[in-house]
Amino acid sequence: MRDKTHPEAPEGWTLTTCLRGGPAVAVEMAPAPAVLHNLEAFADAALGRRPYPVPRDQMIANISALEAIFRSARSGAIEAVEG
């Protein structure tokens, strides 16, 4: 999956699939305003209209993985994801 531009000004994505022994097949996908959708979901959650669509434990797991990536980049070693 390749994003054609920055998420703030989406122009769509190119999804390329390549199965073992077969040719690569590229499919163009329409843009979606991901940043706008995220901000609207945050606003809805802040106003109590509906829960934020990403559970807290998943957000924490994502940050833990990102921190392990930073540690790995500094150390040059595989770093455990804390959790």
C-alpha positions in Angstrom: 0.0 0.0 0.0 1.5 3.3 -1.0 0.0 6.7 -0.1 0.3 9.0 -3.0 0.5 12.2 -0.9 0.3 13.5 2.7 -2.8 12.4 4.7 -3.8 16.1 5.1 -4.3 16.4 1.3 -5.1 12.8 0.2 -5.0 11.8 -3.4 -5.6 8.1 -2.8 -3.5 5.0 -2.5 -1.9 2.4 -4.8 -2.4 -1.2 -3.5 0.0 -3.7 -5.1 -0.5 -7.4 -4.6 2.1 -10.0 -5.7 1.4 -13.6 -5.2 4.2 -16.1 -5.3 5.1 -16.8 -8.9 2.5 -14.4 -10.3 2.6 -10.9 -11.7 2.2 -7.8 -9.5 -1.3 -6.4 -9.7 -1.8 -2.7 -8.8 -5.2 -1.3 -7.8 -5.8 2.4 -7.4 -7.9 3.4 -4.4 -9.8 6.6 -3.9 -8.7 9.2 -1.4 -10.2 9.4 2.1 -9.8 12.4 4.4 -8.1 10.4 7.2 -7.0 13.5 9.2 -10.6 14.9 9.0 -12.1 11.6 10.1 -9.7 11.3 13.0 -10.4 14.9 14.2 -14.2 14.4 13.9 -14.0 11.1 15.9 -11.9 12.9 18.6 -14.5 15.7 18.8 -17.4 13.2 19.0 -15.6 11.4 21.9 -14.7 14.7 23.7 -18.4 15.8 23.5 -19.6 12.4 24.7 -21.5 11.6 21.5 -19.7 8.2 20.9 -16.5 6.5 22.0 -13.3 7.1 20.1 -12.9 4.2 17.6 -9.5 3.1 18.7 -9.5 1.5 22.2 -7.1 2.9 24.8 -5.1 -0.4 25.1 -4.4 -0.3 21.3 -3.2 3.3 21.5 -0.9 2.4 24.4 0.4 -0.7 22.5 1.1 1.5 19.4 3.1 3.9 21.5 5.0 1.0 23.2 5.9 -0.3 19.7 7.0 3.1 18.6 9.2 3.5 21.7 10.8 0.1 21.0 11.6 1.3 17.4 13.3 4.4 18.8 15.3 2.3 21.3 16.3 -0.1 18.5 17.4 2.7 16.2 19.6 4.0 19.0 21.0 0.7 20.1 21.2 -1.1 16.8 19.6 -4.2 18.5 16.2 -5.8 18.6 14.3 -4.2 21.5 11.4 -5.7 23.4 8.1 -4.0 23.2 7.1 -3.1 26.8 3.6 -3.6 27.8 
